[in-house]
Amino acid sequence: MSFQENAETMSVSLQNIQDAAERISGHVLNTPCAYSQKLSAMTRAQLWIKYENQQYTSAFKERGALNKLMTLSEDERARGVYAASAGNHAQGIAYHATRLGIPATIVMPHGTPFVKVQKTQGFGARVVIEGANFDESSAYAQRVCEEAGAVYIHPFNDYDVMAGQGTVALEMLDAVPDLDVLIVPIGGGGLVAGMAVAAKALKPWIKVIGVEASMYPSFAAKRRGLNTPSGGSTIAEGIAVKEVGNLSYDVANPLVDDVLVIDEADFERAIAAYVNIEKTVAEGAGAAGLAAVMRYPEKFEGQKVGLILCGGNIDMRLLASVLQRELVREKRLVTYRILGDDRPGMLTLMADVISRKGGNIVDVAHNRLVLDVPAKGAEFDILVETQDARHAHEISEALRATGYALRMD
């Protein structure tokens, strides 16, 4: 079904998005949309990356937030605004509301990364931690907002917010007019709704592909008529929404060509690829587009693909964990578990073997209380940095040649 056939039923139009672009111009960045030679070679697709992590708040969300704030009347501005968000919408509201002199209160769920809480407070908003997830935080925020007589700004189920997010597509197609595909992360649906309207209006034959986390597949489930439960602790908390917005879904669904659902390991690999290859930081949701291409390369091979690196607000501890886990996946960080004799010189023997093979010992742990280990024996866990999987195998063979039992993790 084409954009033109559905234009009359849409509540967000290309004109709305173009008006939003003019309204927010000069207040948000027209971020780079750059070709990635290395990631393209790795995935066999031509990948163009929109670096929305370079916005002042490190995420695209300030586009929709600012567009909404700038449509408020003077009376509404004086009464202040409330919002619920896991972080990026919160920061967009906080930063631009403060800049415009509008009082802002943000309700964030328990478990929101500290970096997002701290940044939201730093931008001048009052932060309230309430609710186990976005839905509970949103319900609370709307209730207290009504009691305060303020204006509630929804992070995705709002036409002005959708229009603001749609400006991403305008900029991408202006920079790279011959894109074949746009891959867009989906949480509540505001970004994909706005971008799909803009993209299909300007280029009706372009494909718009959504990406959801397997723990929160609400858009895919709704369009397929499935009652798939949503929930769980995902690294992509920016798109961890139990139920897609009814308004954003109605706008996006006729225009989205397909929705891909990906797993936690896919997000981790994409985050690590952005750091190691592009030397840039992506949060889980921000890496969703690249994760989809890496998971399903056959779907995009040979095509010109636009990816939205929509946010870079990841907790540094979590980022460090993701990067270490990627080293484990690539067998560049390997634990060798050795069942040996509990006697002087045993560890020296193993260290000599590893050293001769060029491995770097990172950590060693002894365990003498495992009941399936003889009383005169011990279990040694030796964490070793290797060059690659081939090198890791060479070290394991050398250790086995000592005659002791070995298991690799």
N, C-alpha and C positions, 0 to 999 in steps of 0.2 A: 504494500500500500504506500503510495507516494506522499511526500510532504504536501504537495498541492491539493491532493484529494482530501487531506485531513486539516488543512489550514484553518477552515472556518470553525472547527471544533477545538482548536488550540487556545489555551489561555495565556500562552507566551508566544509572541511573534518575533520574527526577525527584527522588526522595527523596535520592539521593546528592548531587544538585546543591543541593537545599535544605539538606542537612546542611553542605555546603561553604560555602554562604552564611552560615550561622550561625557556622561555625568561623572564617571570615576577617572577619566583621563587626567593624568598628572598627579593623581593621588595613590595609584597602584602602578607597579612596574609592568611594562610590556616586556615580559621576560624572554630570554633567548629561546629560540626553537632551532636546535642545532643537530646536525647529522652526526651519528656515532659510527665511525668507521670500524672500530673494534667490535662493538656489540653487533653490528650488522654482519660482519664476517662470521661471528660466532653463531648467529641464529639463521643465517642465509636469507634474511629480510633486510630491507633498507629502512633503518630505524631513525626517526627524527624525534628528539626529546624536547619537550617543553618544560623548562626548568622553573616551575612554580615554587620550588624550594628557595628561590632567590628573592621572593617577596619579603617585605620588611618583617612580617610575622612568620615567614618561612613556609607559607601555605597559600593555596588559591582562595581559601575561604573568605579572605578579606574583600574580594571582589563583590560577592553577593551581600556580605554584611554592609559594606559601604553604600552600595546601591540602595539597599533598604533604608539605611539611616538618612540618606540624602532625600528620600521621598517623604519623610515625616514632616508634619506641620510644626510650627513653632510651639503650639500647645503640647503636642505629643513629645517633642524634644524636652520640654520643661518637665514633663511627668516622668521622664526617664524610661529606660528599656531594661527588659529581663531576657535572658536566653539560657538554654541548657545545651551543654556541649562537652564532649570528651577532650576538647582542647583547641582545635584549630578555628572553629567558628567562634569559640570563646575569645581567642586572641584577636581575631578580626574585629569583633564587636568592641572589645575592650580598647584596642588601639584607636580605632576611628571614632568611637563614641567620645573618648577622652579628648581627642584632637578637635572634635566638633563641640565640646562642652556639654555633652549629654551624659547624665548619670547612668551607670550601667552596673547591673548585678548579674553575675554568671553562676549558675548552678552546675556543678560538675560531679559525676558519679565517683563513688569510692573506687580506688584502683587507678584513677587517671594518673598517667606518668607525672612525676614531680616536676619535670622540666616544663610541662604544659601549665600546671598550676602556678608555678613561680612566674612564668612569663606573663600569664593572664593578670596576675596581681601587679606585676611590674608595669603593665600597660595602663594601670589605673582603675581597674574594675574591682568591685567588691565580689569576692569569691565565696560561695557557700558549697560545701561538700555534702551532698545528700543523694541517696539512691544507689542501688547496686549496679545499675546500668543506665544507659541513656534514657530508656523509656520511663524509668522511675524518676530520674532527674527532671525530665521534661514535664511529667505530671505535676511534680512538686513546684517547679518553676512557674508553670501556668497558673497554679492555684495562688501562690503568693504574689504573683504579678497582678492578678485580678484584684486581690485584696489591697494592693498598693495603688491601684489605678494607673499602672504604668502600661507600656506597650511591650508585648511579647514578640520576639523575633525568632521565628523557627529556623533551624539551620538548613532545612531543605524543602519543607512543605509550604513554600511561599513563592508566589510568582515573581516578585521583585528580586528575591534571592536567586531564583533560577535564572532570571535574565542576567544578573550580574555574573553568575558562573558561566553563562554562555559566551561571554566575551573571550574566554580562553580559545574557543573554536574560531572566532573571528580572527584572532591574532595568528593562530596556527595556519589557517588557510591563506591568510595574507602573506605569511612567510614562505609557505610551501603549498602553492595552489594545486599541485598535482598529486596530493596524498590520495592513496586508495582506501585507507582504513584509519579510523580513530579508535583507539582502545581506551576505555574510560572506566575507572573504578566506580563501583556502585555501593553505597551504604544506604542512605535515605533516598537517593535518586535525584537530588538537586543538580549536581554537576552533569550527569548524563542527560537529564532533561534539557537543560539550557544548551549544552553543546550539541545535542542531537537536533534541536530546532534550528540552530544557526547553521550547522553543517549541511543538513538536508535542504535547507532553503537556498544556500549558496551553491551546493553541488549535490543534486538529488541522487546521483549514483554512488556517492561515497558510502562505505560501510561503517556503521557504528556498532562496535562490539563492547559490551559491558563485562566487567570482571567482579566477581563476588568471592568472599571468603567462604570456605566450605562450612564453617560454623554458623554463618549468617547469610544463607542463600535466599533471602526473602523475595527479591525481584524475580529470580528464576522460578522459584516455587509458585509464585502468584500467577505468572504468565502460563505456567504448565498445569495449573489447577491442582497443585499438590499441597498437602498440609505438612510441610517439612518443618520440624522444630528448629529454632534458632537459639543459640546460646553457647557460652564457653569463653575461655580466656584465649583470645587471639592476639597475635603480634600486630595485626592490622586493626587496632582499636578505632582508628578513624573511620572505618566502614563497618564497625560492629553494631549494626542497627537491626533489632529483631523484626521490624516490620517497615517495609518501604513506605514512604508517604503516599497517601491516596492521590494527592494533586500531582506530585512529581511522577508517579507511576502512570497516571492518565496521559500526561504530556509525553513521557518518554516511550512508553510501550509500543505505540504504532511505528516509531521511528528506529528503534533498536533492532538490529538485524540478528543478533545472537547474544547470549550471556554465557560466559565461561566461569566455572566454579573451580577454584584452586585451593590447594592445601597449605598448611603452615610451612612445610619445608620449601614450597615454591616461593613464598614470600621471603624466607631467609636467604635462599640462593640469589634472588634478585637484589636484595639489599646489599649482599656481599659483592655482587657484580658491579653495582653502582659505585661502591667504595673502591674496589680493587681495579676496575677498568676505567670508569669515568671520573674517579677521584672526587665524588660528590656524595652527599649523605641523603638517604631516603628513609622515611619512616615506612612501616609496613604497608599502609594503604598507598603511599606514594610509589611504592615499587610494584604495585599490582599489575600495571600494564606490561612491564618487562617480564614479570613472573609468568603471565599468560603466554607470552611469546616463547619463553624458554620451556614452558610445559607443553605447548602445542605448536612447535615450530612448523609442522607441515601445513597448518592453516594459513600461515602468513608468508611462506617462502616466495621470494621474488617480488613481493609487494612493497609499496611505499607506505610505511606504517607510522602514524603519529602517536607517540606515547606522552602521557601527562605525568611527570614526576610531581605529583600534586602537593607533597609536603615533606619536610625534612626534620620535623620535631620528634626525634626519637631519643629516648633516655640513653645516656652514654653508657651506663652499665649494661643495658640491653643490647646496644650496638656491639659492645665488646664481646658479649656472649655469642651473638650471631656470628661475628667474624671468627671466633674460636671454633664454633660448631662447624663452620664451613671448612676450616682447616682439617677437622676430623673427617668430614665427608670426603675430602680430597686426599685422605691418607697422608697429609702433611703433618699431622699431629696424631701419634699412635700410642696406645697403651699396650705394652707387652706384659702379660701376666705369666710369671715363671714360678713353677713349683720346684724349689730347690732345698738344699741342706741349710740348716740354721747353724752356720759355722763361719769363723773368720775367713775372709778372702772370697766368699761367694759373690758378694756384690761387686768386688773388684774385678772378678772374672767376667761378669756380665758387662760391666762398664767398658772393659778392654775390648770385648767383642763389638760392642756398639760403636766405640770410638774408632776402631780400625775400619769400620764400614762407613764412617763419616756422619753418623747420627749425633744429634745434640740432646743430651739428657736434660729434661726440663724439671722433672720431679720424680721422687722415689718414695714408695710407701711399703712398709712391711706389715704383714698380717700373720700373727702366730696363733690366733685363736679360732681359725676356721677348722671345724671338726673333721672335714674330709682330708685335712692335711696331717701327715704323721706328726707325732709329738716332737720329734727331732728335726722336723722340717719347717719351712716357712714359705709363705706366698709373697712374691715380690711384684708390685705393680710399678713398672718403669715407663714414665711418659717421655716420649722421644719425638723431637722435631726431625722430620725427614724432608727429602726433596720432592717426592711424589710417591704414587702407589708402587711403582717399580722399585724405588729405593727402599720403601717400607718392607716389601717382600724380601729383598736381599738381606736386610737386617734380620728378619724373622728366620730365614733359612740358616744364617750364621749362628743365631742363638739356639736353634734346634740341633745344630751340629755339636753342641756341647753335651748333648745327651739328656738334658733336662726337659720336662714337659712345658709346653708353651701354648698360650692362647693370646690372640690379638683382639683388642676392642676397636 
